[in-house]
Amino acid sequence: MVQLIVGNKGKGKTKQLLDKVNSEIKTVEGNIAYLDKSTKHMFELNNKVRLINVADYMVENSDEFVGFISGILSQDHDLQQMYFDSFLKIACLEGADITPAIEKLEKLSAAFHVDFVLSVSMDENELPEAVKEKILISL
């Protein structure tokens, strides 16, 4: 399952994402990974959550990002949830159509039983129609 937390920059998406991941860690049986563009939020995350700074891995386009996610999934069979802060930036999708990347994530989710929660810096009315049904929180 892919879920989106959407809203323009500065609306509080990261706080919502951090709150969600820190509450979920108490109930999930598997592992959780949190991907971000830096390690800025390291101390706000529960220490059981794996923080991955995507900027360290030279991801240059959305296909490489999906490959990167696939690599993470191949290494951790206990991974149950992944959280993506600043999704447009870390997936190299700023100014691009996010629909193909979301569709690929949906396929990965179904194949490997991993839930994805994405923080997307777009207003709800700017999103493509195909992904609007995936909105969890709109700010």
C-alpha positions in Angstrom: 0.0 0.0 0.0 1.2 3.5 -0.8 -0.1 6.4 1.2 0.6 10.1 0.7 0.9 13.0 3.2 0.5 16.1 0.9 0.7 19.8 1.3 2.9 22.7 0.3 6.3 23.3 1.8 6.2 24.4 5.4 2.7 22.9 6.2 4.0 20.3 8.7 4.2 17.1 6.6 7.5 16.0 8.2 6.0 16.3 11.7 3.0 14.2 10.6 5.4 11.6 9.1 7.6 11.5 12.2 4.6 11.2 14.5 3.2 8.3 12.4 6.5 6.4 12.2 7.2 6.8 16.0 3.7 5.5 16.8 3.8 2.7 14.3 7.1 1.3 15.7 5.3 0.3 18.9 2.9 -2.0 17.0 4.6 -3.3 13.9 6.3 -6.7 14.0 8.8 -6.1 11.2 11.4 -3.4 10.5 10.8 0.2 9.5 13.0 2.4 7.3 12.9 6.2 7.1 14.4 7.8 4.0 15.3 11.4 3.9 17.5 13.9 2.1 19.7 14.4 5.3 20.2 13.1 8.8 18.6 16.2 10.3 15.7 14.3 11.9 17.9 11.5 13.4 17.2 12.4 17.0 13.4 12.7 16.4 13.1 9.1 15.3 12.8 6.1 17.6 16.1 4.3 17.7 14.5 1.1 16.2 13.8 3.0 12.9 16.5 2.7 10.3 17.3 6.2 8.9 18.7 6.3 5.4 20.2 9.5 4.0 19.4 9.1 0.3 21.8 11.9 -0.6 24.7 9.6 0.3 23.9 7.2 -2.5 24.1 9.2 -5.7 20.5 8.6 -6.8 20.1 10.8 -9.9 16.7 10.0 -11.3 13.4 8.3 -10.4 14.4 5.0 -12.0 17.5 4.8 -9.9 15.4 5.7 -6.8 13.1 2.7 -7.5 16.2 0.5 -8.0 17.6 1.8 -4.7 14.3 0.9 -2.9 14.4 -2.5 -4.6 17.9 -3.0 -3.2 16.8 -2.1 0.3 13.9 -4.5 0.0 16.2 -7.3 -1.2 18.4 -7.0 1.9 15.8 -6.9 4.6 13.1 -9.5 4.3 11.6 -8.3 7.7 11.0 -4.8 6.3 7.3 -3.9 6.9 7.1 -0.2 6.4 9.1 2.6 4.6 8.7 6.3 5.1 9.9 8.8 2.5 10.4 12.4 3.7 10.8 15.0 0.9 9.7 12.3 -1.6 9.9 14.6 -4.6 13.5 15.5 -3.8 14.9 12.1 -2.8 13.1 10.4 -5.8 14.3 13.2 -8.3 10.7 14.0 -9.2 10.6 17.7 -8.6 8.5 19.2 -11.4 7.8 15.8 -12.9 4.8 13.5 -13.1 4.9 11.3 -10.0 2.4 8.7 -11.3 4.9 6.2 -12.8 7.0 6.1 -9.7 4.0 5.7 -7.4 2.7 2.8 -9.7 6.2 1.1 -9.4 6.1 1.5 -5.6 2.6 0.1 -5.5 3.9 -3.0 -7.4 6.8 -3.4 -5.0 4.4 -3.0 -2.1 2.2 -5.8 -3.4 5.2 -8.1 -4.2 7.1 -7.7 -1.0 4.3 -6.8 1.5 5.8 -3.4 2.5 3.8 -0.3 3.1 5.1 3.0 1.8 4.2 6.4 3.3 5.4 9.4 1.3 5.6 13.1 2.2 4.9 15.0 -1.0 5.4 18.8 -1.2 2.4 19.5 -3.5 -1.1 20.8 -2.7 -3.8 18.2 -3.1 -5.2 19.9 -6.2 -1.8 19.8 -7.9 -1.6 16.0 -7.7 -2.4 13.8 -10.7 -5.9 12.2 -10.5 -4.4 8.7 -10.5 -2.7 9.2 -7.1 -5.4 11.3 -5.3 -7.0 8.2 -3.8 -3.8 7.4 -2.0 -3.9 10.6 0.2 -3.7 9.8 3.9 -3.4 13.4 5.1 -3.8 16.6 3.2 -2.4 19.8 4.9 
